[in-house]
Amino acid sequence: MGISDTHPEAEKVYIELMRKFSISEKLVMVREITFACQQMALTGIKKRYPHANEKEMRLRLGALWLKKEIMSKVFHWNVDEMGL
């Protein structure tokens, strides 16, 4: 794996607990973590672009998650010109 600050015994307990969750419970966790990440990203966007409207903030959020080509073709947002 890699470097971890988690004690091996704690990791074993965590893995055992995670195995007990159903697929739907795990998907709910993933959805909640994704939402939290998006909210943190939006907070950063609001700080960097305080005068941006809702549409611009959503486009900038999308630019963080999607490839440049998709942003350009689908949303007509040039990441190189407009930034993230």
C-alpha positions in Angstrom: 0.0 0.0 0.0 1.8 3.1 1.1 2.7 5.1 4.2 -0.1 5.1 6.8 -0.4 6.7 10.2 -3.1 4.2 11.1 -2.1 1.5 13.5 -2.4 -2.0 11.8 -4.9 -3.2 14.5 -7.1 -0.1 14.0 -7.1 -0.7 10.3 -8.2 -4.3 10.8 -11.1 -3.1 13.0 -12.0 -0.5 10.4 -12.0 -3.1 7.5 -14.1 -5.5 9.6 -16.7 -2.7 10.3 -16.8 -1.7 6.6 -17.4 -5.2 5.5 -20.6 -5.3 7.6 -22.2 -2.4 5.6 -24.5 -3.2 2.7 -23.7 -1.9 -0.8 -26.5 0.7 -0.4 -25.0 1.9 2.9 -21.6 2.2 1.3 -23.1 4.2 -1.6 -24.7 6.6 0.9 -21.3 7.2 2.5 -19.7 7.8 -0.9 -22.5 10.3 -1.8 -22.0 12.1 1.5 -18.2 12.3 1.1 -18.6 13.5 -2.5 -21.1 16.2 -1.4 -18.7 17.4 1.4 -15.9 17.6 -1.1 -18.0 19.6 -3.5 -19.0 22.0 -0.7 -15.4 22.5 0.3 -14.5 23.2 -3.3 -17.3 25.7 -3.6 -16.1 27.4 -0.5 -12.7 27.8 -2.1 -14.2 29.1 -5.4 -16.3 31.7 -3.5 -13.1 32.9 -1.7 -11.2 33.2 -5.0 -14.0 34.6 -7.0 -16.3 36.5 -4.5 -18.2 38.3 -7.3 -19.0 35.1 -9.3 -22.7 34.4 -9.8 -24.2 30.9 -9.2 -23.7 29.8 -12.8 -20.0 30.8 -12.8 -19.4 29.0 -9.5 -21.0 25.8 -10.8 -18.9 26.0 -14.0 -15.7 26.5 -12.0 -16.7 23.5 -9.8 -17.3 21.4 -12.9 -13.9 22.5 -14.2 -12.3 20.9 -11.1 -14.0 17.6 -11.7 -14.3 17.3 -15.5 -11.7 17.2 -18.3 -10.9 20.4 -20.1 -12.3 19.0 -23.3 -15.7 18.2 -21.7 -15.9 21.7 -20.2 -15.2 23.2 -23.6 -17.5 21.1 -25.7 -20.4 20.7 -23.4 -20.3 24.0 -21.3 -18.3 26.3 -23.7 -16.0 27.0 -20.7 -12.3 27.4 -21.7 -10.5 26.4 -18.5 -7.2 27.8 -19.8 -8.8 31.3 -20.3 -11.3 31.3 -17.4 -9.4 29.4 -14.8 -10.7 26.9 -12.3 
